[in-house]
Amino acid sequence: MPAKAQPMFAPERALLTGLGGRLRLARLRRKFSAEIVAERAGISRVTLHRAENGDPAVTLGTYSKILGVLRLENDLAHIAKDDELGRRLQDLELPQTRKNRVPNEK
């Protein structure tokens, strides 16, 4: 029996819905039918439809295949690329010296 799906918060749902919509728009701009993209990605048309609707059960691997068909695979390299929060947290742990002290700090 499959595991029970965890609830998804509204912001996460909105991100997936937005991603799905952008994938659909990219497919339509290229004048690719759903059948062609699904076939080239090695997925069913139903799975493509679920991805384009932002279904949280669609795997990252499936999104990767769709991006590859649309020639957008390099977009995956931008996910979590600029970890601003992580860098700030790491910087807080650095020893404070005259060189790395933030101006206006006492």
N, C-alpha and C positions, 0 to 999 in steps of 0.2 A: 504494500500500500504506500502511495507517495506521501512524503512528509507534508504536513499542513503548512500552507503558505503563510508567511509572516505578514502582518499588516504593513502597509506602505504609507508613509506620511505624505501629505499633499505636495510639499516641495519636491520630493523625490519623484512622485507620480508626474508632476508637471515637467520635470527634466526628461523623463523617459518619453512622455507624450510629445514633447518638443523635438527630441531626437528622431522619433518615428516620423513625425511630420516632415522634418528636413530630409530624411532618407527618401520618403515618397516624392517630395518635390524634386530632389536630385534625379530620381528615376524618371519622372515625367519630363524634366528638362532635357534629358538625354533621349527622350522618346522611346524608352524601353518599356515593354509590356511587363506586367507582373510575372507572366509565365516565363519570359526570357530571363529575367533577373533570378527568379527562383531556380530555374534549370541550371543556369551558370553557377549559382551559389551552392548548388547541391542540396537545396531545401525544398520543402513543399510550398505551394502557393499560399496555403493557409498560414504557414509559419511566417512567410514574408508579410502577409496581411497583419499578423499579430505584431511583428516587429514595427511595422509602419504605424501601428496604433499605440505603440509604447507599452506593450504587455510586459510586465516585470518577469514573467516566466521565460522569456526568450533569453538565451545564453549570450554571453559576450562573444563567444566563438561564432555564433550565428550572425551577430552584428558585424563582426570582422569579415565574414564571408560576403555579406551584402556590400559593405564598404569596398571590398576588393573588386567586386563586379562593377561598381560605380566609379572605380579608380580614385577612391577617397581613403584608401587604406592608411595613408600617412597621417590622417587625422587622429588615429589612435595614439600617435606619439605625443599628442598635445594633452592627453588626459593626465591630470595631476602633475603636469610638467613644472608649473611654477608653484611650489608649495610655500606660499608666503607665510602662512601660519607656522609651519614647521621651521622655517628659517628664523622667524622672530623668536620662537621658543628656544631654538638652539643658541641664538645670539644672547639671550638672557643668561645662559649658563657660562658664557665666556668670561674669563677674568677681566675685570675692569682695569685697563691701563690707560695712560694718557693718549695713546694712539687710537684706541677703539672706543673711547668714551664719546657718547652722543653729546653734541653741543648743548649748552644750557643745563646740563646735569651738574649737580653739586656733589 
